[in-house]
Amino acid sequence: MSVPSPCNGLCRINMRSGLCEGCLRTREEIGSWRMLPDPERQQLLLVLEQRKVTKND
């Protein structure tokens, strides 16, 4: 089963942080998503969860 993309359609790169304001991925992470195997996608989702926590602090 494929891990779904974290994209939520709010695609805008914050120039200061370099992160998408919708999904908190970098341009590199967005571009490589299709090529990542599921274990790496799952790992990236964990990283994104941590970014959400850090962003809200």
Backbone bond lengths (Angstrom), bond angles and torsions (degrees), N, CA, C in turn:
res aa  C-N    CA-C-N  psi(-1)  N-CA   C-N-CA  omega(-1)  CA-C   N-CA-C  phi
1 M - - - 1.458 - - 1.525 108.78 -
2 S 1.311 116.08 131.94 1.455 121.08 -176.57 1.528 111.36 -81.13
3 V 1.318 115.41 140.86 1.465 121.51 177.98 1.531 107.73 -77.34
4 P 1.339 118.51 124.60 1.467 120.61 -177.82 1.529 112.45 -69.79
5 S 1.313 114.70 151.19 1.460 121.32 178.26 1.526 110.67 -65.36
6 P 1.333 117.14 143.61 1.462 120.57 176.52 1.532 112.85 -79.30
7 C 1.332 117.48 -0.39 1.465 120.71 -179.38 1.525 110.11 -60.52
8 N 1.332 115.43 131.25 1.462 119.94 178.46 1.532 112.07 -115.98
9 G 1.329 115.94 11.74 1.458 120.72 176.18 1.519 115.46 85.92
10 L 1.325 117.80 -1.70 1.471 121.87 177.29 1.525 108.48 -97.94
11 C 1.307 116.22 67.83 1.459 122.32 -170.43 1.525 111.78 -89.09
12 R 1.323 114.91 104.16 1.463 121.33 177.46 1.523 106.96 -156.18
13 I 1.335 116.29 121.56 1.460 120.99 -179.76 1.525 109.47 -82.92
14 N 1.325 115.88 125.64 1.458 122.09 175.46 1.525 107.10 -77.46
15 M 1.307 116.97 120.01 1.464 120.55 -175.51 1.524 112.87 -65.91
16 R 1.306 117.82 -28.87 1.463 120.82 -179.99 1.531 111.00 -73.41
17 S 1.321 116.68 -49.17 1.468 120.41 -176.05 1.523 113.09 -89.69
18 G 1.327 117.19 -24.12 1.458 120.60 -175.69 1.521 113.21 78.36
19 L 1.334 116.34 10.19 1.462 121.37 -178.01 1.523 110.65 -106.70
20 C 1.334 115.14 147.68 1.458 120.12 172.31 1.523 107.84 -65.44
21 E 1.316 117.06 133.58 1.465 120.35 -178.57 1.522 112.39 -71.83
22 G 1.327 117.44 -19.17 1.460 120.78 179.38 1.521 113.86 -86.17
23 C 1.337 116.16 -49.63 1.472 119.44 -173.97 1.525 113.83 -111.97
24 L 1.318 117.55 -7.08 1.471 124.20 178.55 1.526 114.06 67.48
25 R 1.340 117.00 21.16 1.465 119.98 175.01 1.522 109.98 -92.86
26 T 1.332 115.26 154.80 1.460 120.95 172.58 1.529 108.49 -78.43
27 R 1.314 116.29 166.37 1.474 119.97 175.76 1.526 110.24 -57.93
28 E 1.310 116.44 -41.50 1.468 120.90 179.87 1.532 110.68 -61.96
29 E 1.318 116.78 -44.27 1.464 120.72 179.59 1.526 111.30 -64.76
30 I 1.322 116.30 -38.98 1.467 120.49 177.93 1.528 109.65 -64.10
31 G 1.322 116.36 -47.15 1.460 121.33 -177.70 1.512 114.58 -66.00
32 S 1.313 116.80 -30.87 1.464 120.01 -176.41 1.525 113.44 -92.49
33 W 1.335 118.46 -6.89 1.469 121.82 -173.61 1.529 112.22 -51.70
34 R 1.315 117.49 -47.47 1.472 121.11 -176.76 1.519 112.91 -61.39
35 M 1.311 117.37 -28.36 1.461 121.44 -176.70 1.527 113.04 -90.55
36 L 1.325 117.84 -13.98 1.462 120.84 -176.56 1.524 111.14 -73.67
37 P 1.322 116.78 136.54 1.465 119.30 172.00 1.533 109.34 -70.84
38 D 1.315 116.39 157.94 1.467 120.83 -175.95 1.529 114.45 -52.97
39 P 1.343 120.06 -41.90 1.474 117.72 178.98 1.535 112.70 -59.67
40 E 1.326 116.81 -37.75 1.467 119.70 178.62 1.528 111.19 -72.32
41 R 1.324 116.73 -33.70 1.466 120.19 175.23 1.528 109.96 -63.34
42 Q 1.314 116.12 -43.93 1.464 120.24 179.07 1.522 110.87 -62.17
43 Q 1.328 116.38 -40.08 1.462 120.53 178.05 1.527 110.33 -63.70
44 L 1.323 116.85 -42.17 1.464 120.37 178.91 1.526 110.72 -64.17
45 L 1.318 118.03 -37.52 1.465 120.42 177.25 1.530 110.95 -61.09
46 L 1.323 117.17 -36.01 1.470 120.62 176.03 1.528 110.62 -65.94
47 V 1.321 116.22 -40.90 1.467 121.04 177.06 1.529 109.87 -61.44
48 L 1.328 116.55 -41.88 1.467 120.44 -179.68 1.520 111.50 -65.46
49 E 1.315 116.97 -37.50 1.472 120.04 176.26 1.521 110.31 -61.27
50 Q 1.326 116.85 -41.40 1.461 120.69 178.70 1.530 110.65 -66.01
51 R 1.321 116.64 -38.36 1.470 119.90 177.36 1.523 110.75 -62.11
52 K 1.326 117.05 -38.82 1.471 120.52 178.22 1.519 110.48 -61.18
53 V 1.325 116.55 -43.55 1.466 121.36 179.75 1.525 109.50 -63.30
54 T 1.317 116.69 -47.25 1.461 122.07 -178.66 1.527 110.86 -64.19
55 K 1.324 116.96 -40.71 1.467 121.78 -179.50 1.522 111.55 -63.24
56 N 1.312 116.72 -35.21 1.464 121.22 -176.64 1.525 113.44 -86.23
57 D 1.317 117.98 -1.36 1.478 121.05 178.55 1.510 111.32 -81.16
